[in-house]
Amino acid sequence: MSTDPESLPFKIEELEERKRAEIEHSRVRRGILQNSERSSDTNPKEEAGGLDSLIRDKEAFDYHFSNIKFYSVARRSEKYQHDWMRQRCKPGMKVIDFACGNGENGLYAAHLGAEVTGIDISPEGIANANLNAKQAGVDDHCKFQVMDGENLLFSDNTFDVGVEYGALHHVDLDQAIGELARVIKPGGAMICVEALRHNPFIHAYRKRTPHLRTAWEVNHILGVESLDTIRKHFCKVEVRFFHLAVLAAVPLRRTPLFGPVRRFLEKVDDLLLSSPAIGKYGWIMVFVMSDPKKGTGRAE
């Protein structure tokens, strides 16, 4: 799909102010980094290949992506997500990459053989995602298009599987989840990876770095109570919590100590975060929502 303003499914100037702010914020970020935000500025052994070619402005990257260092300790949640996707994103499966950004989740599903459609409200993100799909050689079964995640243009029961990473705090949660319940097939499922707002130290960092996110975004980080909204639209919601003690390893990410310290603190987190009472103070939760309740989203 073209990202020319005349071809968009909405007029940007007619969108709510919060959505226009999201588009502008994304325009800045997508103009700096072409590919995955989660594979940059980590320890050298795990850094994305050809990273320098994907960062279009190093000085701007250091400013607008200063929080990317924390993803150096996110491998447990990434593995959990990828293991789940490998089980479900089979050839012939239709997958929606919701609020796809630069398209990394959709590309992963496409490499597994699935038929992928990614959507995002950002024209710049969609341009990057389609370029990444072409460069990865999966553009014949992995397409991205500009769309408002609160008003999906797909027919009911279109997708077998859904995947989302760090986007639900950018949208009206009830509206977006209702739409996803509408377009995911009966018996289908979706995995979502989201930051949590309960840890006061993590949330204080967000408030001290307003240039990294929009005002709507920081005020709508999900909490465990957000799962009640999701249960309005899906019969089954399973959640796991990740990354609390391991955050202490971030300053060591470019030193020889990083690997062993990270592994030790991951084991500490395995114990701490198994309890929901403590788990909610972690950085990230991953939840799978399945068996959508029909009739809760927008009627066609």
N, C-alpha and C positions, 0 to 999 in steps of 0.2 A: 504494500500500500504506500502511495506517495505521502510524504509528510509536508507537502505544500499546504499553506493555510487554507487555500480554496478547496482542498480535497478532504479536509478534516471532517469528522462526523459531528462536529460542534463548532460554534464560533467562540473563540477564546474570550473575546470581550464580553460575551454574554454569560460566561460561567460565574459561579460564586467567587467572591474575593479569595477565599481560602484555596480554591482550586487554581486560580490564576497565580497565586503565590507559590504553589507547589510546582507549577509548570516553569516559572521563572527560576526557582531554586534548582530544579533539575536541569534547566538549560545551562546554568553555570557549571554544575558538576559534570554533566555529560560532555561538555566542551573541554573538560580537563582530562578525563579518563575514559578511554574507549571500552575497556573491558572490566573484569570483575573487581569490585572494590574489596573483596575478601581475600585476595591473593597477593596483596601489595604490602610493602613495608613490614614483612615478617622476618624470620631468620633466613639467612642466605640459602640454605639447603631446600627450603620450601617455597621460595619466592617464585612467582610466575615467570616462565621463560619469555624473553623478549619484552620484559616489563617496560624498559625505557621507551620502546616504540609505542606503547599504549598510553603513556603519560604525555599529554600534549603540551603541558606547561608545568615544569617541575616546581617553580616557586609557588604557583597557584595551588598545585597539588599539596604541598606541605602545609598550606594554610587551610584549605577547604576539606582536606582529608586527614587532619591531624589525629582523628580518633581511630584511624585504620589500624594503628599498632595493636589495638586490643584483639583484632581477629587472629593474631599470632597464637592465641590460646583457645581458639574456637573449634579445634579439630574434632572434639568429641561430638558436638552438636552437628557439625558438617557430616561426620561419618554416619551418625544416626539418620540424618536426612537422606544421604546418598544410598545407604543400605535399603531404606524404605523404597526409594525410587527404583532401585535395581530390581526389586521384587515386583513392581507394578507397571513400570513404563516399558512394556513389552512391544514388539512389533505389532502394529494394528491397533494399539491403544491410542485413543485421542486424549491429548493432554492440554490443559490450559495453564500457561505460565502467567499468573495474575500479577499485575503491576510489575512487569518484567525487568524494568531498568535497562541495563545493557544486555540482558538476555542470558545470563550464565546458567540459570536453572533450566530454561528451555533448551539450551544447547546440550546440557547434560542428558536430558530426557531424549533428545533427538539422537545423540550418540548411542543410546540404548535401543534405538529402533522405533520409538514412538512417533506418532504424527502430532506435531506440536503447533499450537497457536498461542502466541504471546501477545498480551495487551498492556498498554501503559498510556497514561494521559500525556506523557511528554513526547513531542515529536522528535526531539534530539535523542532521547533514549531509544526510540524505535529505529531511528536511522542507524545508531550504533549497533543495535541488536541484529538488524538485517545484514549489516556489513560483517559482523562477527559470524553470523550463520554462513554467509557466503565464503568467508575465509576458512571456516572450519569444514566446508564441504558438505553441509547438511541442509542447505537452503531449499532443496527439493521437497523436504518434508518438515521444515521448521520455518514458519512465517510469523512476523510480528506486525502488529497494526495499532494505530492510535485509537484509543477508546477510553471512555470514562468508566472506571471500575464500579461505579455505583449505578451505571445504566448500561449493562452489557447488551450488545446487539446480536447475540446468538439466540438460536431457538432453544426452547426447553429441552433438557436431556441431551445435550450435545457432547459432553465430555465424560470419559471414563475416570480420569484422574486429574487432580489439580495440585499445583505447587505454588508456594508463595514464600517470600523471604523479606521480612522487615518492611512491610508495606501497609499492614492493616491499621497502623496508627496514623496513616496519611489520609484515611477515608472515614466516612460515617460508617462505623462498624456494623450496625444493624442493617443498613441499606446494602452494603457490599456483601455481607454474608448471606442475606436473603437472595441476592442475585446469583451468588455462587451455588446456593442450594437449588435454584431454579435450573441452572444450565448443566449441573453435574447429574449424571444418570442415576436412577434408583440403584442402590447397591454400590455406588461409586464412593470415592474417598479423596481427601485432599490433605496434604501436609503443609503446615504453616510454621515458620520460624520467626519468633518475635521477641524483642527486648521486653524486659519487665521494669515496672516503675517502683517496686516496693523498697529496694535498697536505697536508703537515704544518701549514701555516699556516691553511688552511681548517678542518682538523679540530681544531686548537687552539681556534679560534673556537667551534666547536660545543660543545666541552667547557667553555668559559667561559660559555656561555649555556644552562644546563640547563633553564631555564623554557620554552624554545622547543620542546622535544621530550621524549619519554619516554626512559627509560634504555635500553629495548630498541632504540629507534630509533637513538640515537647509536652504539650498539655493533654495529649491523647495516647501516650505510651500505655500499652495494655497492662492490666493487673489480672490476678486470678479471678476476680469477679467478672471480668470480660468474658470468661468462659460461659457464664450464664446466658449472655446474649447469643453466643454461638450455639448453645444447646436449644435455643428457640427454633433453630433452623436445621440442625442435624441431630439425629437420634443418638449418636454415639460420639463422645469426645474423649480422647485419651491424651494425657499430657505428661511430659518429662521436663525436668529442670536441669540447667547446665551452668557451669562457670561461676564459681564464687571464690574459693581459695586460690584457684589457678590464676586469677588476675594478678596475683603478686609476682608471677613470673614474667609479666610483660616487660619490665625494665631490663631483663636479662636476655631479651630475644635475639640479640646479635652477639652473644657471648657463648663460650663453650658450656657454661653452666645451664643454659636454657633448657636443653633436652632433658637432663635428669631431674631438674627442679620441676619442670612442667609435668613430667610423668608422675612424680611423687604427689604433687598437688592435685592432679586429676584423680588419684586414688583417694585423697582426702575428700574431694568433692563427691565421689561415689558414695561415701558414707554420709556426708552432711546432707546432700540434696535428695536423698531417697525419701526424706520426710517432707511432705508438702508444707508443713509449718515453717521449715527452714528453706526449702526449695524455692519458695517465692521470692527469697532475697538474693537468688542468683541473678546473673545478667540476662540469661536467655531461657525461654521456654519453647519447646517444640511440641506441637499438638497435632493430632490426626483427627479430623472430623469426617465421619462416614454416615452412610444411609441418610441422605438429605430428606427433610420433610417438605413435601411438595405443597405449593399454595402459599408459602410464606414470603415469596419474593414478588416482584412485579409481574403481573399477568401480561401475556403477550397480546 
